[in-house]
């Protein structure tokens, strides 16, 4: 406590001395400059004219510095706006993921949300999945991270399938009416590729007809439970196999004359043509004895 008080006093004293020194320099600087001019016989009027010639360069440098500050503030504002939009979109994707994982959450959100979509869980999951892809491409296009050519190629691939065409047929017109700026430009590109896909022919369908209908909730949770059960069965099978192998080895040892005892002393090396006499404390199994 005492040390903190001493440090505080030292800081206050140093600040006061620095302030008085600055005020003294500002106050007595004209007198010092006058004394310097009288002693060195300087022409202050001529020096003043020389200094004014650098005024234009100084103004230019000041303008450039001010422009740099403005550009930096603009980039910071743009970055903050992009970060905010990304946070909002991430939260939106989390909500959509909850609807994909649980059928109850999807019905609680008001599905099919007033669109001409069948009230079928599988069809609604496809609708949400296509929406997530198009929203991701839209955010990248708005941030100028994705070009118009890349958007055209991605939309062309999306509209090869039936789910993409059904989604755009249900919501495309509404999204075009409420958008503007780069969002509207992006949606116009997607709409153009949609009509091109319709002219090219029917969509690509999976082999064997339509996919299996999904009508049970908690599909992903059920898959996780199946994976955990499979791991548990594999671990139990491994433990049982290890136990059986240990029993087989033990039975084999008993049949060969009992378990081996640990040999005391240096190890025995038997090479071709050599005859080694074991020590008294070493026990050799029956199968290794010479008859």
C-alpha angles and dihedrals in degrees: 000000000000091000091053090051091051092049091049092052091048092052092048092048093048092049092050093050091049091050094050091047091053092049091049092052092049092047099047099034095094091052091048092049091049091051090048091051093049093049097044096034093232123179103227094182091059092046089051092054091050091051092052091060089071092055094095093051090047091052091049092051091048091051092050091050091049090050090051091053091050092049091048091052090048092052091048092051090049091049092050091050092049092048091050092049091048092051091050092047092049090053089049091051090051090055091048090049089054089054091050092052099045127037092204092061090052094053090045090057090060101260129217082031096214095300126127092258125130113250091244122131095222093050091047091051090053090049092053093045093053090046091055092052094048092046091051092051090047093055091049092049093049091051089048091242092121127048127224091249091055090049090052092051093047093047091048091055091046094053092053086083130065096237094060093050093048091050095051092044089056102042108012098092093049094049092051092053097052099041132088141172118016090347090061091046090053094048091049090056091050092047091051091053090047093058091045089054091052090053092049093062142262121338124264112265127201119261113269095027126276123359123258114284116251113215105144121092125234097034096160092044090052091052090052091052090050091052092050091049091050091052091050092050091049091051092049091049091051092050092049092049091050091050092051092049091051091050091050092051092048092051091049092052092051091052092052094055108286134299121318119256121223111262116237118216131018119344120263118241118196115197127178110281095014126116115205122187111213121226122258094252094053118093118205118199120245094252092060097048120105113243 
